[in-house]
């Protein structure tokens, strides 16, 4: 799930760790885009049990 927050000008994405190779590819792509465009990436890990109640924040 990916959403744009115009108030904070942040993209937010929620990724599942159940497919490690896909997760790795997505994170590598995000970090490469950040390097090229000078943006920042913040990763916050949460347990599967608490993931449904987590709201991503900048």
C-alpha positions as CSV (number, residue, x, y, z in Angstrom):
1,X,0.0,0.0,0.0
2,X,1.4,3.4,-1.0
3,X,-0.1,6.8,-0.3
4,X,0.8,10.4,-0.7
5,X,0.4,12.8,2.2
6,X,0.1,16.4,0.7
7,X,0.2,18.0,4.2
8,X,3.7,16.6,4.9
9,X,4.7,16.0,1.3
10,X,5.7,12.4,2.1
11,X,5.0,9.2,0.3
12,X,4.2,6.3,2.7
13,X,4.4,2.7,1.9
14,X,3.6,-0.4,3.9
15,X,5.5,-3.5,2.9
16,X,5.2,-7.1,4.1
17,X,8.4,-8.9,5.1
18,X,6.8,-12.3,4.1
19,X,8.4,-12.1,0.7
20,X,12.0,-11.2,1.5
21,X,13.3,-11.1,-2.1
22,X,10.5,-8.7,-3.1
23,X,11.1,-6.5,0.0
24,X,14.8,-6.4,-0.8
25,X,14.1,-5.3,-4.4
26,X,11.7,-2.6,-3.3
27,X,14.0,-1.2,-0.7
28,X,17.0,-1.2,-3.0
29,X,14.9,0.7,-5.6
30,X,13.8,3.3,-3.0
31,X,17.3,3.8,-1.7
32,X,18.7,4.1,-5.2
33,X,16.0,6.7,-6.1
34,X,16.9,8.6,-2.9
35,X,20.6,8.6,-3.9
36,X,19.9,9.9,-7.4
37,X,17.3,12.5,-6.5
38,X,18.7,13.6,-3.1
39,X,15.6,12.5,-1.1
40,X,15.5,10.6,2.2
41,X,14.2,7.2,3.0
42,X,13.1,6.2,6.5
43,X,12.4,2.6,7.4
44,X,10.5,1.6,10.5
45,X,10.1,-2.0,11.3
46,X,7.1,-3.3,13.2
47,X,6.1,-6.8,14.3
48,X,3.4,-8.6,12.3
49,X,1.2,-8.7,15.4
50,X,1.2,-4.9,15.7
51,X,1.3,-4.0,12.0
52,X,-2.5,-3.6,11.6
53,X,-2.6,-0.9,14.2
54,X,0.4,1.1,12.9
55,X,0.0,4.4,11.1
56,X,3.1,5.4,9.2
57,X,4.5,8.8,10.2
58,X,7.2,11.0,8.7
